[in-house]
């Protein structure tokens, strides 16, 4: 399995709260491909999604998460497709590859550094988890999404493509901790399997778009740190699943977080 890709510069790490060790873990990248430093997320309403539980939230990396730290890697051989073409297709049509019932409302121009996308994720029972992601990094060969407070996990997902011998491999790699104790229980009781199916289905759809006859996704999960960070148990206050349930039950009144006034649509 390839190394986890993540922010490597202290300047970039500061915006997401990484330690210096984590910040210097990978080779340098083009500074122009990084999102600018932000304090809290700002987002405009998007058609087709509720757009709650995002505006005013801070970004969270594994350092700020609660549960065990996991590295998950999903890989697929796409044959002779050039890496740049694979990533360009993925960035431009990202929402189209998601499993049915889930919505990704990003910018019309595709995936670009600094974008905030709104998500409605099918959780069963007619409930959709309303959350979002931030585009931390994007270039011709990879892009990275970061999660906000209240998301199921604290961490990032890096999507990449590289030539290996005579063929190209595309990959989605997640470094994450469940954001709070409730999410940790949910991930332990089937959430990890559901996430694995989600990304396997996404890569399969991408492979089909790229012309792969029989897309095969390889999945690998590694527990990087088995400790739970109890000092972050209070992250449950921002839990977007709980808030989404309440927002579904009382659609005329949105449950506001203390920082909701920071931006419209909180």
Helices and strands as residue ranges (DSSP letters): H 10-14, H 20-23, G 31-33, E 59-60, G 62-64, E 69-77, H 83-92, G 94-97, E 103-105, E 116-124, E 127-138, E 142-148, E 153-164, E 167-178, H 181-186, I 187-191, H 192-209, E 217-225, G 230-238, H 240-249, G 260-262
